[in-house]
Structures are given as structure tokens and as C-alpha cells.
Amino acid sequence: FCAGLQPYTILQKGCSSSKCEPRAFSATLGVNHTYGYGYQCCQAEKCNKADFQVARKSSDPNGITCPACYNGEGATCQPTDLACKGEETKCLNFTGTGIDIYPILFGMGCATETACNLKDVETINYIKISTYCVGSSNGSPQLMSIISSILTALFLLKVLI
């Protein structure tokens, strides 16, 4: 897990009797709220002894723009446009519930596809997050292609009538 301009690492290890699903994602929510998350599973005796690294994020713009903001104390925020970078090609809406100092978290921004559609996933410090992805501010290539096809069909209908 990395957050903000100065990355820091929180490493949690343990054993679980529940089914384990490996997960890795990154997101940028508002200004200076960047996150990287990695969750690994193993089955052998003492297999969690070694450390692992969260992948570093690219600083190269990818042409996608998303509304972005972050609020660590409530369920709303005022978004501004954010130029997405690297593998963060999805526009994400994020809510989190925790305990103590972080009772409600809310954010919007850019994320990897693996961050989409999480439901009550427990991350660090007992914070549960839920996410869903929406279209980008500048229009995705697929959406623009569909709109272009519909407009062409309407034009042809008008010409033929």
C-alpha cells in the first residue's frame, strides 16, 4: 500500500482459513492521493516470510481524463479534472468505511481496471472499500465509436427519407 506524495509501506502478514484471492490495483484520487495495493496468497509452510513490493506507478499521461477528488471525512467532494497516467485507464468512484479517525471515506479519480467493482473489500487497518468505474470525462474510444455509428445511421436515415 502506498499513499500520497511520499510513499510509505504497510505490510500485514498472517494466516487465514478463508479463501484467498490475490489482488493488485492502483488509484489516484484527487490531488496528492495516490494508492497502490497488493495482496498475495500462498499455501506452503511459512510461505509469507518474504517481503513483496507494490509496483511503482508510471508518470506518463495516457490520454484519459477523469473527475477527481478525495474526502477523508465525508461522503461527498467537489471534483476537478485529472489527467490519468500509466495503467490507470478507468474513472473510479470509491467509498470506504473504517473505524476511529476514518469513519467515512469518499473519492473519485483514475484507477487500474483491477480496482473496478470491489465490494466491501477489507484493506489496511480494517477499512472496507467499495468501488465502481464510470466513463472518462473526455469520452472513451469505445463510447465515441458507438456515438459516431449512431450519428452516421441517423444521417443515412434522413438522407433516405
Phi and psi in radians as a Rosetta constraint file:
Dihedral C 1 N 2 CA 2 C 2 CIRCULARHARMONIC -2.237 0.35
Dihedral N 2 CA 2 C 2 N 3 CIRCULARHARMONIC 2.516 0.35
Dihedral C 2 N 3 CA 3 C 3 CIRCULARHARMONIC -2.523 0.35
Dihedral N 3 CA 3 C 3 N 4 CIRCULARHARMONIC 2.484 0.35
Dihedral C 3 N 4 CA 4 C 4 CIRCULARHARMONIC 1.337 0.35
Dihedral N 4 CA 4 C 4 N 5 CIRCULARHARMONIC -2.946 0.35
Dihedral C 4 N 5 CA 5 C 5 CIRCULARHARMONIC -1.255 0.35
Dihedral N 5 CA 5 C 5 N 6 CIRCULARHARMONIC -0.688 0.35
Dihedral C 5 N 6 CA 6 C 6 CIRCULARHARMONIC -1.701 0.35
Dihedral N 6 CA 6 C 6 N 7 CIRCULARHARMONIC 1.841 0.35
Dihedral C 6 N 7 CA 7 C 7 CIRCULARHARMONIC -1.114 0.35
Dihedral N 7 CA 7 C 7 N 8 CIRCULARHARMONIC 2.466 0.35
Dihedral C 7 N 8 CA 8 C 8 CIRCULARHARMONIC -2.375 0.35
Dihedral N 8 CA 8 C 8 N 9 CIRCULARHARMONIC 2.746 0.35
Dihedral C 8 N 9 CA 9 C 9 CIRCULARHARMONIC -2.027 0.35
Dihedral N 9 CA 9 C 9 N 10 CIRCULARHARMONIC 2.328 0.35
Dihedral C 9 N 10 CA 10 C 10 CIRCULARHARMONIC -2.060 0.35
Dihedral N 10 CA 10 C 10 N 11 CIRCULARHARMONIC 2.050 0.35
Dihedral C 10 N 11 CA 11 C 11 CIRCULARHARMONIC -1.987 0.35
Dihedral N 11 CA 11 C 11 N 12 CIRCULARHARMONIC 2.098 0.35
Dihedral C 11 N 12 CA 12 C 12 CIRCULARHARMONIC -2.058 0.35
Dihedral N 12 CA 12 C 12 N 13 CIRCULARHARMONIC 2.321 0.35
Dihedral C 12 N 13 CA 13 C 13 CIRCULARHARMONIC -2.261 0.35
Dihedral N 13 CA 13 C 13 N 14 CIRCULARHARMONIC 2.684 0.35
Dihedral C 13 N 14 CA 14 C 14 CIRCULARHARMONIC 3.070 0.35
Dihedral N 14 CA 14 C 14 N 15 CIRCULARHARMONIC -3.018 0.35
Dihedral C 14 N 15 CA 15 C 15 CIRCULARHARMONIC -2.059 0.35
Dihedral N 15 CA 15 C 15 N 16 CIRCULARHARMONIC 2.605 0.35
Dihedral C 15 N 16 CA 16 C 16 CIRCULARHARMONIC -2.481 0.35
Dihedral N 16 CA 16 C 16 N 17 CIRCULARHARMONIC 2.473 0.35
Dihedral C 16 N 17 CA 17 C 17 CIRCULARHARMONIC -1.580 0.35
Dihedral N 17 CA 17 C 17 N 18 CIRCULARHARMONIC -0.192 0.35
Dihedral C 17 N 18 CA 18 C 18 CIRCULARHARMONIC -1.458 0.35
Dihedral N 18 CA 18 C 18 N 19 CIRCULARHARMONIC 2.873 0.35
Dihedral C 18 N 19 CA 19 C 19 CIRCULARHARMONIC -1.121 0.35
Dihedral N 19 CA 19 C 19 N 20 CIRCULARHARMONIC 2.341 0.35
Dihedral C 19 N 20 CA 20 C 20 CIRCULARHARMONIC -1.836 0.35
Dihedral N 20 CA 20 C 20 N 21 CIRCULARHARMONIC 2.300 0.35
Dihedral C 20 N 21 CA 21 C 21 CIRCULARHARMONIC -2.103 0.35
Dihedral N 21 CA 21 C 21 N 22 CIRCULARHARMONIC 1.975 0.35
Dihedral C 21 N 22 CA 22 C 22 CIRCULARHARMONIC -1.044 0.35
Dihedral N 22 CA 22 C 22 N 23 CIRCULARHARMONIC 2.543 0.35
Dihedral C 22 N 23 CA 23 C 23 CIRCULARHARMONIC -2.649 0.35
Dihedral N 23 CA 23 C 23 N 24 CIRCULARHARMONIC 2.435 0.35
Dihedral C 23 N 24 CA 24 C 24 CIRCULARHARMONIC -2.538 0.35
Dihedral N 24 CA 24 C 24 N 25 CIRCULARHARMONIC 2.351 0.35
Dihedral C 24 N 25 CA 25 C 25 CIRCULARHARMONIC -2.747 0.35
Dihedral N 25 CA 25 C 25 N 26 CIRCULARHARMONIC 2.877 0.35
Dihedral C 25 N 26 CA 26 C 26 CIRCULARHARMONIC -2.423 0.35
Dihedral N 26 CA 26 C 26 N 27 CIRCULARHARMONIC 2.726 0.35
Dihedral C 26 N 27 CA 27 C 27 CIRCULARHARMONIC -2.681 0.35
Dihedral N 27 CA 27 C 27 N 28 CIRCULARHARMONIC 2.626 0.35
Dihedral C 27 N 28 CA 28 C 28 CIRCULARHARMONIC -2.145 0.35
Dihedral N 28 CA 28 C 28 N 29 CIRCULARHARMONIC 2.000 0.35
Dihedral C 28 N 29 CA 29 C 29 CIRCULARHARMONIC -2.023 0.35
Dihedral N 29 CA 29 C 29 N 30 CIRCULARHARMONIC 1.886 0.35
Dihedral C 29 N 30 CA 30 C 30 CIRCULARHARMONIC 1.183 0.35
Dihedral N 30 CA 30 C 30 N 31 CIRCULARHARMONIC -2.896 0.35
Dihedral C 30 N 31 CA 31 C 31 CIRCULARHARMONIC -1.426 0.35
Dihedral N 31 CA 31 C 31 N 32 CIRCULARHARMONIC 2.229 0.35
Dihedral C 31 N 32 CA 32 C 32 CIRCULARHARMONIC 1.129 0.35
Dihedral N 32 CA 32 C 32 N 33 CIRCULARHARMONIC 0.399 0.35
Dihedral C 32 N 33 CA 33 C 33 CIRCULARHARMONIC -2.092 0.35
Dihedral N 33 CA 33 C 33 N 34 CIRCULARHARMONIC 1.491 0.35
Dihedral C 33 N 34 CA 34 C 34 CIRCULARHARMONIC -1.940 0.35
Dihedral N 34 CA 34 C 34 N 35 CIRCULARHARMONIC 2.476 0.35
Dihedral C 34 N 35 CA 35 C 35 CIRCULARHARMONIC -2.337 0.35
Dihedral N 35 CA 35 C 35 N 36 CIRCULARHARMONIC 2.464 0.35
Dihedral C 35 N 36 CA 36 C 36 CIRCULARHARMONIC -2.283 0.35
Dihedral N 36 CA 36 C 36 N 37 CIRCULARHARMONIC 2.395 0.35
Dihedral C 36 N 37 CA 37 C 37 CIRCULARHARMONIC -2.375 0.35
Dihedral N 37 CA 37 C 37 N 38 CIRCULARHARMONIC 2.357 0.35
Dihedral C 37 N 38 CA 38 C 38 CIRCULARHARMONIC -2.386 0.35
Dihedral N 38 CA 38 C 38 N 39 CIRCULARHARMONIC 2.342 0.35
Dihedral C 38 N 39 CA 39 C 39 CIRCULARHARMONIC -2.346 0.35
Dihedral N 39 CA 39 C 39 N 40 CIRCULARHARMONIC 2.100 0.35
Dihedral C 39 N 40 CA 40 C 40 CIRCULARHARMONIC -2.084 0.35
Dihedral N 40 CA 40 C 40 N 41 CIRCULARHARMONIC 2.707 0.35
Dihedral C 40 N 41 CA 41 C 41 CIRCULARHARMONIC -2.212 0.35
Dihedral N 41 CA 41 C 41 N 42 CIRCULARHARMONIC 2.629 0.35
Dihedral C 41 N 42 CA 42 C 42 CIRCULARHARMONIC -2.636 0.35
Dihedral N 42 CA 42 C 42 N 43 CIRCULARHARMONIC 2.820 0.35
Dihedral C 42 N 43 CA 43 C 43 CIRCULARHARMONIC -2.049 0.35
Dihedral N 43 CA 43 C 43 N 44 CIRCULARHARMONIC -0.306 0.35
Dihedral C 43 N 44 CA 44 C 44 CIRCULARHARMONIC -1.429 0.35
Dihedral N 44 CA 44 C 44 N 45 CIRCULARHARMONIC 2.873 0.35
Dihedral C 44 N 45 CA 45 C 45 CIRCULARHARMONIC -1.050 0.35
Dihedral N 45 CA 45 C 45 N 46 CIRCULARHARMONIC 2.242 0.35
Dihedral C 45 N 46 CA 46 C 46 CIRCULARHARMONIC 0.928 0.35
Dihedral N 46 CA 46 C 46 N 47 CIRCULARHARMONIC 0.543 0.35
Dihedral C 46 N 47 CA 47 C 47 CIRCULARHARMONIC -1.266 0.35
Dihedral N 47 CA 47 C 47 N 48 CIRCULARHARMONIC -0.246 0.35
Dihedral C 47 N 48 CA 48 C 48 CIRCULARHARMONIC -1.643 0.35
Dihedral N 48 CA 48 C 48 N 49 CIRCULARHARMONIC 0.314 0.35
Dihedral C 48 N 49 CA 49 C 49 CIRCULARHARMONIC -1.189 0.35
Dihedral N 49 CA 49 C 49 N 50 CIRCULARHARMONIC -0.671 0.35
Dihedral C 49 N 50 CA 50 C 50 CIRCULARHARMONIC -1.366 0.35
Dihedral N 50 CA 50 C 50 N 51 CIRCULARHARMONIC 2.645 0.35
Dihedral C 50 N 51 CA 51 C 51 CIRCULARHARMONIC -1.423 0.35
Dihedral N 51 CA 51 C 51 N 52 CIRCULARHARMONIC 2.797 0.35
Dihedral C 51 N 52 CA 52 C 52 CIRCULARHARMONIC -2.342 0.35
Dihedral N 52 CA 52 C 52 N 53 CIRCULARHARMONIC 2.778 0.35
Dihedral C 52 N 53 CA 53 C 53 CIRCULARHARMONIC -1.934 0.35
Dihedral N 53 CA 53 C 53 N 54 CIRCULARHARMONIC 2.485 0.35
Dihedral C 53 N 54 CA 54 C 54 CIRCULARHARMONIC -1.413 0.35
Dihedral N 54 CA 54 C 54 N 55 CIRCULARHARMONIC 2.329 0.35
Dihedral C 54 N 55 CA 55 C 55 CIRCULARHARMONIC -1.061 0.35
Dihedral N 55 CA 55 C 55 N 56 CIRCULARHARMONIC 2.477 0.35
Dihedral C 55 N 56 CA 56 C 56 CIRCULARHARMONIC -1.290 0.35
Dihedral N 56 CA 56 C 56 N 57 CIRCULARHARMONIC 2.519 0.35
Dihedral C 56 N 57 CA 57 C 57 CIRCULARHARMONIC -1.548 0.35
Dihedral N 57 CA 57 C 57 N 58 CIRCULARHARMONIC 2.566 0.35
Dihedral C 57 N 58 CA 58 C 58 CIRCULARHARMONIC -1.312 0.35
Dihedral N 58 CA 58 C 58 N 59 CIRCULARHARMONIC 2.615 0.35
Dihedral C 58 N 59 CA 59 C 59 CIRCULARHARMONIC -1.827 0.35
Dihedral N 59 CA 59 C 59 N 60 CIRCULARHARMONIC 0.141 0.35
Dihedral C 59 N 60 CA 60 C 60 CIRCULARHARMONIC -1.477 0.35
Dihedral N 60 CA 60 C 60 N 61 CIRCULARHARMONIC 2.167 0.35
Dihedral C 60 N 61 CA 61 C 61 CIRCULARHARMONIC -1.064 0.35
Dihedral N 61 CA 61 C 61 N 62 CIRCULARHARMONIC 2.526 0.35
Dihedral C 61 N 62 CA 62 C 62 CIRCULARHARMONIC -1.979 0.35
Dihedral N 62 CA 62 C 62 N 63 CIRCULARHARMONIC 0.087 0.35
Dihedral C 62 N 63 CA 63 C 63 CIRCULARHARMONIC 1.572 0.35
Dihedral N 63 CA 63 C 63 N 64 CIRCULARHARMONIC -0.099 0.35
Dihedral C 63 N 64 CA 64 C 64 CIRCULARHARMONIC -1.639 0.35
Dihedral N 64 CA 64 C 64 N 65 CIRCULARHARMONIC 2.445 0.35
Dihedral C 64 N 65 CA 65 C 65 CIRCULARHARMONIC -2.150 0.35
Dihedral N 65 CA 65 C 65 N 66 CIRCULARHARMONIC 2.335 0.35
Dihedral C 65 N 66 CA 66 C 66 CIRCULARHARMONIC -2.274 0.35
Dihedral N 66 CA 66 C 66 N 67 CIRCULARHARMONIC 2.638 0.35
Dihedral C 66 N 67 CA 67 C 67 CIRCULARHARMONIC -1.188 0.35
Dihedral N 67 CA 67 C 67 N 68 CIRCULARHARMONIC 2.413 0.35
Dihedral C 67 N 68 CA 68 C 68 CIRCULARHARMONIC -2.488 0.35
Dihedral N 68 CA 68 C 68 N 69 CIRCULARHARMONIC 2.439 0.35
Dihedral C 68 N 69 CA 69 C 69 CIRCULARHARMONIC -2.949 0.35
Dihedral N 69 CA 69 C 69 N 70 CIRCULARHARMONIC 2.949 0.35
Dihedral C 69 N 70 CA 70 C 70 CIRCULARHARMONIC -2.612 0.35
Dihedral N 70 CA 70 C 70 N 71 CIRCULARHARMONIC 2.406 0.35
Dihedral C 70 N 71 CA 71 C 71 CIRCULARHARMONIC -2.410 0.35
Dihedral N 71 CA 71 C 71 N 72 CIRCULARHARMONIC 2.026 0.35
Dihedral C 71 N 72 CA 72 C 72 CIRCULARHARMONIC -1.543 0.35
Dihedral N 72 CA 72 C 72 N 73 CIRCULARHARMONIC 0.103 0.35
Dihedral C 72 N 73 CA 73 C 73 CIRCULARHARMONIC -2.366 0.35
Dihedral N 73 CA 73 C 73 N 74 CIRCULARHARMONIC 0.249 0.35
Dihedral C 73 N 74 CA 74 C 74 CIRCULARHARMONIC -2.978 0.35
Dihedral N 74 CA 74 C 74 N 75 CIRCULARHARMONIC 3.137 0.35
Dihedral C 74 N 75 CA 75 C 75 CIRCULARHARMONIC -1.791 0.35
Dihedral N 75 CA 75 C 75 N 76 CIRCULARHARMONIC 0.264 0.35
Dihedral C 75 N 76 CA 76 C 76 CIRCULARHARMONIC -2.507 0.35
Dihedral N 76 CA 76 C 76 N 77 CIRCULARHARMONIC 2.853 0.35
Dihedral C 76 N 77 CA 77 C 77 CIRCULARHARMONIC -2.835 0.35
Dihedral N 77 CA 77 C 77 N 78 CIRCULARHARMONIC 2.849 0.35
Dihedral C 77 N 78 CA 78 C 78 CIRCULARHARMONIC -1.705 0.35
Dihedral N 78 CA 78 C 78 N 79 CIRCULARHARMONIC 1.889 0.35
Dihedral C 78 N 79 CA 79 C 79 CIRCULARHARMONIC -1.343 0.35
Dihedral N 79 CA 79 C 79 N 80 CIRCULARHARMONIC 2.651 0.35
Dihedral C 79 N 80 CA 80 C 80 CIRCULARHARMONIC -2.235 0.35
Dihedral N 80 CA 80 C 80 N 81 CIRCULARHARMONIC 2.823 0.35
Dihedral C 80 N 81 CA 81 C 81 CIRCULARHARMONIC -1.226 0.35
Dihedral N 81 CA 81 C 81 N 82 CIRCULARHARMONIC 2.426 0.35
Dihedral C 81 N 82 CA 82 C 82 CIRCULARHARMONIC -2.244 0.35
Dihedral N 82 CA 82 C 82 N 83 CIRCULARHARMONIC 2.238 0.35
Dihedral C 82 N 83 CA 83 C 83 CIRCULARHARMONIC -1.381 0.35
Dihedral N 83 CA 83 C 83 N 84 CIRCULARHARMONIC 2.077 0.35
Dihedral C 83 N 84 CA 84 C 84 CIRCULARHARMONIC -1.317 0.35
Dihedral N 84 CA 84 C 84 N 85 CIRCULARHARMONIC 2.739 0.35
Dihedral C 84 N 85 CA 85 C 85 CIRCULARHARMONIC -2.321 0.35
Dihedral N 85 CA 85 C 85 N 86 CIRCULARHARMONIC 2.666 0.35
Dihedral C 85 N 86 CA 86 C 86 CIRCULARHARMONIC 0.982 0.35
Dihedral N 86 CA 86 C 86 N 87 CIRCULARHARMONIC -2.303 0.35
Dihedral C 86 N 87 CA 87 C 87 CIRCULARHARMONIC -1.435 0.35
Dihedral N 87 CA 87 C 87 N 88 CIRCULARHARMONIC -0.026 0.35
Dihedral C 87 N 88 CA 88 C 88 CIRCULARHARMONIC -1.432 0.35
Dihedral N 88 CA 88 C 88 N 89 CIRCULARHARMONIC 1.529 0.35
Dihedral C 88 N 89 CA 89 C 89 CIRCULARHARMONIC -1.931 0.35
Dihedral N 89 CA 89 C 89 N 90 CIRCULARHARMONIC 0.098 0.35
Dihedral C 89 N 90 CA 90 C 90 CIRCULARHARMONIC -2.046 0.35
Dihedral N 90 CA 90 C 90 N 91 CIRCULARHARMONIC 2.538 0.35
Dihedral C 90 N 91 CA 91 C 91 CIRCULARHARMONIC -1.602 0.35
Dihedral N 91 CA 91 C 91 N 92 CIRCULARHARMONIC 2.183 0.35
Dihedral C 91 N 92 CA 92 C 92 CIRCULARHARMONIC -2.026 0.35
Dihedral N 92 CA 92 C 92 N 93 CIRCULARHARMONIC 2.458 0.35
Dihedral C 92 N 93 CA 93 C 93 CIRCULARHARMONIC -1.947 0.35
Dihedral N 93 CA 93 C 93 N 94 CIRCULARHARMONIC 2.354 0.35
Dihedral C 93 N 94 CA 94 C 94 CIRCULARHARMONIC -2.290 0.35
Dihedral N 94 CA 94 C 94 N 95 CIRCULARHARMONIC 2.346 0.35
Dihedral C 94 N 95 CA 95 C 95 CIRCULARHARMONIC -2.275 0.35
Dihedral N 95 CA 95 C 95 N 96 CIRCULARHARMONIC 2.555 0.35
Dihedral C 95 N 96 CA 96 C 96 CIRCULARHARMONIC -2.457 0.35
Dihedral N 96 CA 96 C 96 N 97 CIRCULARHARMONIC 2.571 0.35
Dihedral C 96 N 97 CA 97 C 97 CIRCULARHARMONIC -2.226 0.35
Dihedral N 97 CA 97 C 97 N 98 CIRCULARHARMONIC 2.400 0.35
Dihedral C 97 N 98 CA 98 C 98 CIRCULARHARMONIC -2.450 0.35
Dihedral N 98 CA 98 C 98 N 99 CIRCULARHARMONIC -2.644 0.35
Dihedral C 98 N 99 CA 99 C 99 CIRCULARHARMONIC -2.311 0.35
Dihedral N 99 CA 99 C 99 N 100 CIRCULARHARMONIC 2.902 0.35
Dihedral C 99 N 100 CA 100 C 100 CIRCULARHARMONIC 1.009 0.35
Dihedral N 100 CA 100 C 100 N 101 CIRCULARHARMONIC -2.000 0.35
Dihedral C 100 N 101 CA 101 C 101 CIRCULARHARMONIC -1.336 0.35
Dihedral N 101 CA 101 C 101 N 102 CIRCULARHARMONIC -0.215 0.35
Dihedral C 101 N 102 CA 102 C 102 CIRCULARHARMONIC -2.172 0.35
Dihedral N 102 CA 102 C 102 N 103 CIRCULARHARMONIC 1.181 0.35
Dihedral C 102 N 103 CA 103 C 103 CIRCULARHARMONIC -1.210 0.35
Dihedral N 103 CA 103 C 103 N 104 CIRCULARHARMONIC -0.632 0.35
Dihedral C 103 N 104 CA 104 C 104 CIRCULARHARMONIC -2.452 0.35
Dihedral N 104 CA 104 C 104 N 105 CIRCULARHARMONIC 2.323 0.35
Dihedral C 104 N 105 CA 105 C 105 CIRCULARHARMONIC -2.181 0.35
Dihedral N 105 CA 105 C 105 N 106 CIRCULARHARMONIC 2.525 0.35
Dihedral C 105 N 106 CA 106 C 106 CIRCULARHARMONIC -2.532 0.35
Dihedral N 106 CA 106 C 106 N 107 CIRCULARHARMONIC 2.488 0.35
Dihedral C 106 N 107 CA 107 C 107 CIRCULARHARMONIC -2.813 0.35
Dihedral N 107 CA 107 C 107 N 108 CIRCULARHARMONIC 2.850 0.35
Dihedral C 107 N 108 CA 108 C 108 CIRCULARHARMONIC -2.425 0.35
Dihedral N 108 CA 108 C 108 N 109 CIRCULARHARMONIC 2.609 0.35
Dihedral C 108 N 109 CA 109 C 109 CIRCULARHARMONIC 2.906 0.35
Dihedral N 109 CA 109 C 109 N 110 CIRCULARHARMONIC -2.726 0.35
Dihedral C 109 N 110 CA 110 C 110 CIRCULARHARMONIC -1.698 0.35
Dihedral N 110 CA 110 C 110 N 111 CIRCULARHARMONIC 2.540 0.35
Dihedral C 110 N 111 CA 111 C 111 CIRCULARHARMONIC -2.698 0.35
Dihedral N 111 CA 111 C 111 N 112 CIRCULARHARMONIC 2.836 0.35
Dihedral C 111 N 112 CA 112 C 112 CIRCULARHARMONIC -1.290 0.35
Dihedral N 112 CA 112 C 112 N 113 CIRCULARHARMONIC 2.750 0.35
Dihedral C 112 N 113 CA 113 C 113 CIRCULARHARMONIC -1.035 0.35
Dihedral N 113 CA 113 C 113 N 114 CIRCULARHARMONIC -0.518 0.35
Dihedral C 113 N 114 CA 114 C 114 CIRCULARHARMONIC -1.206 0.35
Dihedral N 114 CA 114 C 114 N 115 CIRCULARHARMONIC -0.187 0.35
Dihedral C 114 N 115 CA 115 C 115 CIRCULARHARMONIC -1.545 0.35
Dihedral N 115 CA 115 C 115 N 116 CIRCULARHARMONIC -0.167 0.35
Dihedral C 115 N 116 CA 116 C 116 CIRCULARHARMONIC -1.313 0.35
Dihedral N 116 CA 116 C 116 N 117 CIRCULARHARMONIC 2.519 0.35
Dihedral C 116 N 117 CA 117 C 117 CIRCULARHARMONIC 1.064 0.35
Dihedral N 117 CA 117 C 117 N 118 CIRCULARHARMONIC 0.701 0.35
Dihedral C 117 N 118 CA 118 C 118 CIRCULARHARMONIC -1.477 0.35
Dihedral N 118 CA 118 C 118 N 119 CIRCULARHARMONIC 2.440 0.35
Dihedral C 118 N 119 CA 119 C 119 CIRCULARHARMONIC -2.185 0.35
Dihedral N 119 CA 119 C 119 N 120 CIRCULARHARMONIC 1.936 0.35
Dihedral C 119 N 120 CA 120 C 120 CIRCULARHARMONIC 0.863 0.35
Dihedral N 120 CA 120 C 120 N 121 CIRCULARHARMONIC 0.813 0.35
Dihedral C 120 N 121 CA 121 C 121 CIRCULARHARMONIC -1.459 0.35
Dihedral N 121 CA 121 C 121 N 122 CIRCULARHARMONIC 2.165 0.35
Dihedral C 121 N 122 CA 122 C 122 CIRCULARHARMONIC -1.413 0.35
Dihedral N 122 CA 122 C 122 N 123 CIRCULARHARMONIC 2.151 0.35
Dihedral C 122 N 123 CA 123 C 123 CIRCULARHARMONIC -1.871 0.35
Dihedral N 123 CA 123 C 123 N 124 CIRCULARHARMONIC -2.381 0.35
Dihedral C 123 N 124 CA 124 C 124 CIRCULARHARMONIC -1.347 0.35
Dihedral N 124 CA 124 C 124 N 125 CIRCULARHARMONIC 2.686 0.35
Dihedral C 124 N 125 CA 125 C 125 CIRCULARHARMONIC 0.870 0.35
Dihedral N 125 CA 125 C 125 N 126 CIRCULARHARMONIC 0.653 0.35
Dihedral C 125 N 126 CA 126 C 126 CIRCULARHARMONIC 1.144 0.35
Dihedral N 126 CA 126 C 126 N 127 CIRCULARHARMONIC 0.358 0.35
Dihedral C 126 N 127 CA 127 C 127 CIRCULARHARMONIC -1.464 0.35
Dihedral N 127 CA 127 C 127 N 128 CIRCULARHARMONIC 2.207 0.35
Dihedral C 127 N 128 CA 128 C 128 CIRCULARHARMONIC -1.788 0.35
Dihedral N 128 CA 128 C 128 N 129 CIRCULARHARMONIC 2.280 0.35
Dihedral C 128 N 129 CA 129 C 129 CIRCULARHARMONIC -2.052 0.35
Dihedral N 129 CA 129 C 129 N 130 CIRCULARHARMONIC 2.617 0.35
Dihedral C 129 N 130 CA 130 C 130 CIRCULARHARMONIC -2.308 0.35
Dihedral N 130 CA 130 C 130 N 131 CIRCULARHARMONIC 2.471 0.35
Dihedral C 130 N 131 CA 131 C 131 CIRCULARHARMONIC -2.424 0.35
Dihedral N 131 CA 131 C 131 N 132 CIRCULARHARMONIC 2.759 0.35
Dihedral C 131 N 132 CA 132 C 132 CIRCULARHARMONIC -2.635 0.35
Dihedral N 132 CA 132 C 132 N 133 CIRCULARHARMONIC 2.658 0.35
Dihedral C 132 N 133 CA 133 C 133 CIRCULARHARMONIC -1.864 0.35
Dihedral N 133 CA 133 C 133 N 134 CIRCULARHARMONIC 2.585 0.35
Dihedral C 133 N 134 CA 134 C 134 CIRCULARHARMONIC -2.281 0.35
Dihedral N 134 CA 134 C 134 N 135 CIRCULARHARMONIC 3.041 0.35
Dihedral C 134 N 135 CA 135 C 135 CIRCULARHARMONIC -1.160 0.35
Dihedral N 135 CA 135 C 135 N 136 CIRCULARHARMONIC 2.713 0.35
Dihedral C 135 N 136 CA 136 C 136 CIRCULARHARMONIC -1.345 0.35
Dihedral N 136 CA 136 C 136 N 137 CIRCULARHARMONIC 2.818 0.35
Dihedral C 136 N 137 CA 137 C 137 CIRCULARHARMONIC -1.138 0.35
Dihedral N 137 CA 137 C 137 N 138 CIRCULARHARMONIC -0.563 0.35
Dihedral C 137 N 138 CA 138 C 138 CIRCULARHARMONIC -1.657 0.35
Dihedral N 138 CA 138 C 138 N 139 CIRCULARHARMONIC 0.112 0.35
Dihedral C 138 N 139 CA 139 C 139 CIRCULARHARMONIC 1.432 0.35
Dihedral N 139 CA 139 C 139 N 140 CIRCULARHARMONIC 2.206 0.35
Dihedral C 139 N 140 CA 140 C 140 CIRCULARHARMONIC -1.367 0.35
Dihedral N 140 CA 140 C 140 N 141 CIRCULARHARMONIC 2.734 0.35
Dihedral C 140 N 141 CA 141 C 141 CIRCULARHARMONIC -1.016 0.35
Dihedral N 141 CA 141 C 141 N 142 CIRCULARHARMONIC -0.666 0.35
Dihedral C 141 N 142 CA 142 C 142 CIRCULARHARMONIC -1.136 0.35
Dihedral N 142 CA 142 C 142 N 143 CIRCULARHARMONIC -0.801 0.35
Dihedral C 142 N 143 CA 143 C 143 CIRCULARHARMONIC -1.096 0.35
Dihedral N 143 CA 143 C 143 N 144 CIRCULARHARMONIC -0.766 0.35
Dihedral C 143 N 144 CA 144 C 144 CIRCULARHARMONIC -1.096 0.35
Dihedral N 144 CA 144 C 144 N 145 CIRCULARHARMONIC -0.638 0.35
Dihedral C 144 N 145 CA 145 C 145 CIRCULARHARMONIC -1.144 0.35
Dihedral N 145 CA 145 C 145 N 146 CIRCULARHARMONIC -0.742 0.35
Dihedral C 145 N 146 CA 146 C 146 CIRCULARHARMONIC -1.136 0.35
Dihedral N 146 CA 146 C 146 N 147 CIRCULARHARMONIC -0.816 0.35
Dihedral C 146 N 147 CA 147 C 147 CIRCULARHARMONIC -1.066 0.35
Dihedral N 147 CA 147 C 147 N 148 CIRCULARHARMONIC -0.743 0.35
Dihedral C 147 N 148 CA 148 C 148 CIRCULARHARMONIC -1.072 0.35
Dihedral N 148 CA 148 C 148 N 149 CIRCULARHARMONIC -0.735 0.35
Dihedral C 148 N 149 CA 149 C 149 CIRCULARHARMONIC -1.118 0.35
Dihedral N 149 CA 149 C 149 N 150 CIRCULARHARMONIC -0.745 0.35
Dihedral C 149 N 150 CA 150 C 150 CIRCULARHARMONIC -1.127 0.35
Dihedral N 150 CA 150 C 150 N 151 CIRCULARHARMONIC -0.778 0.35
Dihedral C 150 N 151 CA 151 C 151 CIRCULARHARMONIC -1.107 0.35
Dihedral N 151 CA 151 C 151 N 152 CIRCULARHARMONIC -0.683 0.35
Dihedral C 151 N 152 CA 152 C 152 CIRCULARHARMONIC -1.114 0.35
Dihedral N 152 CA 152 C 152 N 153 CIRCULARHARMONIC -0.771 0.35
Dihedral C 152 N 153 CA 153 C 153 CIRCULARHARMONIC -1.092 0.35
Dihedral N 153 CA 153 C 153 N 154 CIRCULARHARMONIC -0.740 0.35
Dihedral C 153 N 154 CA 154 C 154 CIRCULARHARMONIC -1.112 0.35
Dihedral N 154 CA 154 C 154 N 155 CIRCULARHARMONIC -0.694 0.35
Dihedral C 154 N 155 CA 155 C 155 CIRCULARHARMONIC -1.101 0.35
Dihedral N 155 CA 155 C 155 N 156 CIRCULARHARMONIC -0.788 0.35
Dihedral C 155 N 156 CA 156 C 156 CIRCULARHARMONIC -1.102 0.35
Dihedral N 156 CA 156 C 156 N 157 CIRCULARHARMONIC -0.677 0.35
Dihedral C 156 N 157 CA 157 C 157 CIRCULARHARMONIC -1.074 0.35
Dihedral N 157 CA 157 C 157 N 158 CIRCULARHARMONIC -0.752 0.35
Dihedral C 157 N 158 CA 158 C 158 CIRCULARHARMONIC -1.136 0.35
Dihedral N 158 CA 158 C 158 N 159 CIRCULARHARMONIC -0.700 0.35
Dihedral C 158 N 159 CA 159 C 159 CIRCULARHARMONIC -1.166 0.35
Dihedral N 159 CA 159 C 159 N 160 CIRCULARHARMONIC -0.689 0.35
Dihedral C 159 N 160 CA 160 C 160 CIRCULARHARMONIC -1.305 0.35
Dihedral N 160 CA 160 C 160 N 161 CIRCULARHARMONIC -0.420 0.35
